[in-house]
């Protein structure tokens, strides 16, 4: 008995030691929960939120698919790898909204002029004949759904205007791309699927998550531009870790955000088709401006080291919507890169939309990976 008691005592000590080692690890607060103050008794507890969660681009041979935070998915045709062809003359995109009622849309986007009646031909069978408008052809609803399903089960796809073949987008990888869309949207095995059809009702599709609402500030007059002294400009460059471009072709850019804040875009680097700027927020008044690095709830895709200031590429400010856009091109054609649009909420820039394309294979229209809705 004495031996048994001693063994149990040793076992208890061992277990206590393990628990003592594990519990502190389990109790380490998550970043979103760390340093949260304890509310006073009777106070309402705020709902904690996380930053935007973006979808990803998935590649399936000659098709790229992106699905966003609302379960809307879009497949984009890519030129065959190694073909030497820079882009199609007509870019084909296949989009399906999320949820049981998600609409199907087929779009043909002309790189140049697209006119007349365009026929979609799969294995010498006409799927649709639609008149082009504004260099685009669009088919929506049941007709688009039928066309997408037909393309997934054929081999040769032609776009014709009369007897002329306008383009021949590759169908390699399309069945897998559409099946991936079915999986993301929860349609596999249902009558509503694109390729992974089954006997389950179409209503089995995943419900669409609520759209994120972003409360931005009301746009303000954007004139006149701010003027900074030489000392203030030097302070801004030091903060941005940027010597700035002194070429007159790349001037420092300022925009009013609200009554107390202004956006300063400090050009830092310029290439053949990209101009990068560090975004700062200025507060104060003429002759006494102070600067801070602009804050974002999701860092722009062109930013590098997480510890370095963010970078906005080919910046565009829309004063009517109080929105800042970044469009970083992977090459001059603009068929790869990242793009984001933000709105100012009074303290930081909030992501409204994000798109990207990781491969440079002729797709100048990129799938949406995140979208939000503005609010008061």
C-alpha positions in Angstrom: 0.0 0.0 0.0 2.9 2.3 0.9 4.4 1.7 -2.6 1.0 2.3 -4.2 0.5 5.6 -2.3 4.0 6.8 -3.3 3.3 6.0 -6.9 0.0 7.9 -6.8 1.7 10.8 -5.2 4.4 10.9 -7.9 1.7 10.6 -10.6 -0.2 13.5 -9.0 2.9 15.6 -9.0 3.6 14.8 -12.7 0.0 15.7 -13.7 0.2 19.0 -11.7 3.4 19.9 -13.5 1.9 19.2 -16.9 -1.2 21.2 -16.1 0.9 24.1 -14.8 2.9 24.1 -18.1 -0.2 23.9 -20.4 -2.6 26.2 -18.8 -0.6 29.4 -19.3 -0.3 28.6 -23.0 -4.1 27.9 -23.3 -4.8 31.1 -21.6 -2.7 33.4 -23.8 -5.3 35.9 -25.2 -5.9 36.0 -29.0 -4.8 39.2 -30.6 -8.3 40.4 -31.1 -9.1 39.8 -27.4 -5.9 41.0 -25.8 -5.9 44.0 -23.6 -9.7 44.3 -23.6 -10.9 46.3 -20.6 -13.4 44.7 -18.3 -16.7 46.6 -18.7 -18.4 48.0 -15.5 -21.3 46.1 -14.0 -24.5 46.7 -16.0 -22.7 48.0 -19.1 -23.3 46.4 -22.5 -20.5 44.3 -23.8 -19.3 45.3 -27.3 -19.2 42.7 -30.1 -15.6 42.1 -31.1 -14.9 42.1 -34.8 -12.0 41.0 -37.0 -10.6 42.6 -40.1 -11.7 41.7 -43.6 -11.2 38.1 -44.7 -10.5 37.9 -48.4 -11.1 34.9 -50.7 -8.3 33.4 -52.8 -7.6 32.9 -56.5 -7.5 29.2 -57.5 -6.0 28.1 -60.8 -7.4 25.3 -62.9 -5.3 25.0 -66.1 -6.6 27.8 -68.3 -9.1 29.2 -65.8 -8.8 31.2 -62.6 -11.6 31.3 -60.0 -12.1 33.7 -57.2 -14.8 33.6 -54.5 -15.6 36.6 -52.2 -16.8 36.9 -48.6 -20.4 36.8 -50.0 -19.9 33.4 -51.7 -20.1 35.0 -55.1 -17.7 33.2 -57.4 -16.2 34.2 -60.8 -14.2 32.2 -63.3 -12.0 34.0 -65.8 -10.5 32.6 -68.9 -6.7 32.6 -69.2 -4.6 32.3 -72.3 -2.9 28.9 -72.4 0.4 29.0 -70.6 3.4 29.1 -73.0 1.2 29.9 -76.0 3.0 33.3 -76.6 -0.4 35.0 -76.8 -0.6 38.0 -74.6 -4.4 38.1 -74.2 -7.6 37.1 -75.8 -9.3 39.7 -78.0 -12.5 38.8 -76.0 -12.2 38.0 -72.3 -14.8 35.5 -71.0 -15.9 35.6 -67.4 -18.5 33.2 -65.7 -20.0 34.5 -62.5 -22.4 32.8 -60.1 -23.9 34.6 -57.1 -24.0 32.8 -53.7 -27.1 31.4 -52.0 -30.0 29.3 -53.5 -31.1 32.2 -55.7 -27.6 33.1 -56.9 -27.8 34.3 -60.5 -25.5 33.1 -63.2 -23.9 35.7 -65.6 -21.8 35.1 -68.6 -19.8 38.2 -69.8 -17.7 38.7 -73.0 -15.5 41.8 -72.7 -13.9 43.1 -75.8 -10.3 44.2 -75.6 -11.1 46.7 -78.4 -14.3 47.1 -80.3 -16.9 44.4 -79.9 -20.1 44.9 -81.9 -22.7 43.1 -83.8 -24.3 39.9 -82.7 -21.9 37.5 -81.1 -22.5 33.8 -81.2 -21.3 31.4 -78.5 -20.5 28.1 -80.2 -19.5 24.9 -78.3 -18.5 21.9 -80.4 -20.3 23.5 -83.4 -23.5 24.0 -81.5 -24.9 27.4 -80.8 -25.4 28.2 -77.2 -26.5 31.8 -77.5 -26.5 34.7 -79.9 -26.5 38.2 -78.2 -26.0 41.7 -79.5 -22.9 43.4 -78.2 -23.3 46.8 -76.4 -20.5 49.0 -75.2 -17.8 46.4 -76.1 -19.6 43.8 -73.9 -22.0 40.9 -74.3 -23.9 39.7 -71.2 -26.1 36.7 -70.7 -27.9 36.4 -67.3 -30.3 34.1 -65.6 -31.3 30.6 -66.8 -29.8 31.1 -70.2 -26.4 31.9 -68.7 -26.7 28.9 -66.4 -27.4 26.6 -69.4 -24.4 28.1 -71.3 -22.1 27.5 -68.3 -23.1 23.9 -67.9 -22.8 23.3 -71.7 -19.3 24.8 -71.8 -18.2 22.5 -69.0 -19.1 19.4 -71.1 -17.6 20.5 -74.4 -14.1 20.7 -76.0 -14.0 23.5 -78.5 -15.4 27.0 -77.8 -15.7 29.7 -80.4 -17.0 33.2 -80.4 -18.3 34.2 -83.8 -19.6 37.3 -85.5 -21.4 36.1 -88.6 -19.0 33.7 -90.3 -15.9 35.3 -88.7 -14.3 33.5 -85.6 -13.6 36.4 -83.2 -11.8 34.2 -80.6 -11.4 30.7 -79.3 -11.1 30.6 -75.5 -9.6 27.5 -74.1 -11.9 25.2 -72.1 -9.1 23.3 -70.4 -9.7 23.2 -66.6 -13.2 24.7 -66.8 -15.1 21.6 -65.5 -12.8 21.6 -62.4 -13.2 25.4 -62.0 -17.0 25.2 -62.0 -16.9 22.2 -59.7 -14.8 24.3 -57.3 -17.5 27.0 -57.4 -20.1 24.4 -56.6 -18.1 23.3 -53.6 -17.6 26.8 -52.2 -21.3 27.6 -52.6 -22.5 24.3 -51.2 -24.2 23.1 -54.3 -22.5 19.7 -54.8 -25.0 17.0 -55.3 -27.9 19.4 -55.9 -30.1 20.3 -58.8 -28.6 23.8 -58.7 -25.0 22.8 -59.2 -23.1 23.7 -62.3 -21.3 20.4 -62.8 -21.6 18.4 -59.6 -25.3 17.9 -60.0 -27.4 15.5 -58.0 -30.9 14.9 -56.7 -30.8 17.2 -53.7 -32.9 20.4 -54.0 -31.2 23.6 -55.2 -32.1 25.2 -51.9 -29.3 23.3 -50.2 -26.8 26.0 -51.3 -25.1 27.8 -48.4 -26.8 30.9 -47.2 -25.1 34.1 -48.2 -23.3 35.8 -45.2 -24.4 39.3 -44.3 -22.6 42.0 -46.2 -20.1 43.9 -44.0 -21.3 47.5 -43.4 -18.7 50.3 -43.3 -19.7 53.7 -41.9 -17.7 56.2 -43.8 -17.7 60.0 -43.4 -19.5 62.3 -45.7 -17.4 63.7 -48.5 -16.0 67.2 -48.0 -14.7 69.8 -50.4 -11.3 68.7 -51.7 -10.0 72.2 -52.5 -7.7 74.0 -52.1 -4.7 71.5 -51.7 -2.7 71.7 -48.6 0.7 73.5 -48.6 3.6 72.3 -46.5 6.8 74.1 -45.5 10.1 72.5 -46.4 10.5 71.4 -42.8 7.1 69.7 -42.8 7.8 67.9 -46.0 11.1 66.7 -44.6 9.3 65.4 -41.5 6.8 63.6 -43.7 9.6 61.9 -45.7 11.3 60.8 -42.5 8.1 59.3 -41.2 7.4 57.6 -44.5 11.0 56.2 -44.6 11.0 57.7 -48.1 13.2 60.2 -49.8 10.3 60.9 -52.2 10.4 61.6 -55.9 11.5 65.1 -56.6 10.5 64.9 -60.3 7.8 67.4 -61.1 5.9 64.6 -62.8 5.2 63.0 -59.4 4.1 65.8 -57.1 3.0 65.3 -53.5 -0.8 64.9 -53.5 -3.2 66.0 -50.8 -6.9 65.5 -50.3 -9.3 66.6 -47.5 -10.7 63.6 -45.6 -12.9 65.5 -43.2 -12.8 68.7 -41.2 -9.8 67.5 -39.1 -7.8 65.2 -41.4 -6.2 65.2 -44.8 -4.7 62.5 -46.9 -1.1 63.0 -48.1 0.2 60.7 -50.8 4.0 60.9 -50.8 5.4 59.4 -54.1 8.4 57.2 -53.3 9.1 55.1 -56.3 8.1 55.1 -60.0 8.5 52.5 -62.7 7.3 52.0 -66.2 3.7 51.5 -65.2 3.5 51.8 -61.4 3.9 54.8 -59.1 4.1 53.9 -55.4 3.2 56.3 -52.6 3.2 56.2 -48.9 -0.2 57.4 -47.5 0.0 59.8 -44.5 -2.7 61.5 -42.6 -2.1 65.2 -41.8 -3.7 67.0 -38.9 -3.3 70.6 -37.6 -3.2 73.8 -39.6 -1.1 75.8 -42.1 2.4 76.2 -40.7 1.8 73.6 -38.0 1.0 70.3 -39.7 1.6 67.0 -38.0 1.7 63.6 -39.8 0.9 60.0 -39.0 1.1 56.9 -41.2 -2.3 56.1 -42.5 -4.0 53.1 -40.9 -5.8 50.4 -42.8 -8.1 47.6 -41.6 -6.5 45.5 -44.4 -3.1 46.4 -45.7 -2.9 47.2 -49.5 -1.7 44.2 -51.5 1.4 46.1 -52.8 2.8 46.7 -49.3 5.9 44.9 -48.4 7.4 44.3 -45.0 4.6 44.4 -42.4 6.7 46.7 -40.3 7.2 49.2 -43.1 4.7 51.9 -44.1 1.8 50.8 -46.4 2.1 51.5 -50.1 -0.6 52.7 -52.4 0.2 52.1 -56.1 -1.2 54.2 -59.0 -3.4 55.9 -56.3 -6.7 57.4 -57.2 -8.9 59.5 -54.9 -12.6 59.8 -55.6 -13.8 62.9 -53.8 -17.5 62.2 -54.5 -17.3 58.9 -52.6 -14.4 59.7 -50.3 -12.7 56.6 -51.6 -9.0 55.8 -52.1 -8.0 53.1 -54.6 -4.8 51.3 -55.3 -4.1 49.4 -58.5 -0.7 47.6 -58.6 0.0 46.1 -62.0 2.2 43.1 -62.4 3.0 44.2 -66.0 1.9 47.0 -68.4 -1.0 45.0 -69.8 -2.7 45.1 -66.4 -3.6 41.4 -66.5 -2.1 40.6 -63.0 -1.6 42.3 -59.7 -3.7 43.6 -56.8 -6.4 46.2 -56.5 -8.1 47.6 -53.4 -10.7 50.4 -52.7 -11.0 52.0 -49.2 -13.2 54.5 -47.5 -12.3 56.8 -44.7 -14.2 56.3 -41.5 -12.8 59.2 -39.5 -9.9 57.2 -38.0 -8.7 54.7 -40.6 -9.2 53.5 -44.1 -11.7 50.6 -44.4 -11.7 48.1 -47.2 -14.6 48.3 -49.5 -13.5 46.0 -52.3 -10.4 43.8 -53.2 -9.5 42.1 -56.4 -6.4 40.3 -57.5 -4.8 38.1 -60.2 -1.6 36.2 -59.4 -0.8 35.1 -62.9 -0.1 37.3 -66.0 -2.1 35.4 -68.6 -4.3 37.9 -70.3 -7.1 38.4 -67.7 -7.5 42.2 -67.4 -10.8 41.8 -65.4 -10.0 40.3 -62.0 -12.4 38.4 -59.7 -13.7 40.2 -56.6 -12.3 38.7 -53.4 -14.0 41.0 -50.9 -16.8 43.5 -50.9 -18.4 45.7 -48.3 -21.3 48.1 -48.3 -21.1 51.8 -47.3 -23.4 53.1 -44.6 -24.2 56.2 -42.6 
